[in-house]
Amino acid sequence: MRAFQILGRDAFNRDGMTSVWHANRFFTVVADPIIADVILKSCLEKDDIMKLAQLLTDNGSIFAAVSIWRPRRKILASHFNTKILNDFVSVFSKQSEILITKLKETLDRGSFSVWNYFTTYTMDAVCETSLGVQVKSQHNPDQPFLKAFEECCDLGSARMVQPWLHSMTVYRHLPQYKRYMKNKYFICDFIKKIVQSKRKDNELHQISDMNGDQYTGSDGVKSLLELLIKNSNFTDKELQEESVIMVLAGTDTTAVAASFTALMLSQHLDVQDKVYEELREVFGDSNRAVEPDDLSQLKYLDAVVRESLRLYPPVPVITRKVERDVALPGGVTLIPGCGVVVNIWAIHRNPHYWGDDAEEFRPERFLDSALKHPAAFMPFSYGPRGCLGYRYAMMALKSALASLLRQYRLMPDNESYATVKREPLRLKFDIMMKDVNNFRLRIESRN
Ligand code: HEM
């Protein structure tokens, strides 16, 4: 992560752009939203380095060539509408309640990592809303589907940062390739069975996986997969690929965002008090589940999540490939063949757009004034290839955090942390940006 931070700061001092060689590839690194706006609207093809992920996703839209991505995106986008997303809130609420119950076990344990709690919450929520199955990883963190996904992501990110592993000719002879493919086949087989089963009978039902575990159907909410079977001409293979994308794109990203937000709240108790006040205004003393209308009323919580996403974007960089001349504001022209790294981490801390307190955690900035440029805040990317699940993610995050904060007070991992001057978090990069200390905090019951 340090390399991206250094390159980002270097770009601030050079009118928002700098450059770097990665192995034999030349990359332009962008830390200015005006330049990013032009690039993300004119370069739609992902850079080759991201295409390494296609070993898992095949033609799934997120990394696919533009010709495959465009028609799929149109169909997928129509399914992320308000009606469908509002239906998912009951799943987020139900899974949040399980999260709260699970967190009880940490009450007397002092500091602990929230990561596993959030990643199992998001895995369960995404599987139920996208695939229409309950994998119950919150009850069983060693759940094989979750483990297979984790191992593929770990191996994939290790390969990405080691250019000598990029060649398939080399990689396919290594033991990590065998492990990668074993996990991939497990994931694909699991999803293939779900697709076939949903195709056959688009009703609630039970399926069994290879190991005999029981995965039950969702509680009456139509999943994206079921809706796509009904409303699109996607083949089984296309459905399978897009289902993998939903799980891949939706699980760890949202868990990282939830973990950073919880960490920020544990270190900014004044902010947490304001969130709690807002929750009391909306929910009073009641224990009722979160409903869609509540989410739109939680404006301060919304600002808190955005501010966490600004300082700690789960996807800190994205890439594009330049395929034709692109003239940038300022006179530079990008030429075909070069790669572009849009440094979201740096754009979010660019003092020209965020002021002298850009490094401070101050959620009010999202309530007090409008963005100086629409691309100054882009945790979900920007332009035609931006995240399809951004509203889904905000709803899943706010549902979980609202349930969590009504029940518990989040505290820093040790007493002294709150009283000493806060140091910036130490960060690492493994496809996503994470906290080196693995998101440690303590919780206290509010009752
Ligand atoms: C906090 C959570 C999330 C973050 C930070 C995030 C971030 C991103 C980013 C940065 C991209 C674009 C990559 C690029 O431009 O190269 C992306 C794409 C995508 N995301 Fe998300 N995402 C989140 C949650 C979700 C969820 C919950 C879903 C679905 C349930 C989802 C589905 C997708 C899909 C399908 C794409 C590909 C869009 C396309 O290429 O047309 N994301 N996401």
Residues whose N, C-alpha, C, O or C-beta is under 5 A from the ligand:
A	BS01	HEM	S61 I62 R73 M246 A249 G250 T253 T254 A257 P314 V315 I318 T319 P379 F380 S381 P384 R385 G386 C387 L388 G389 Y392 A393
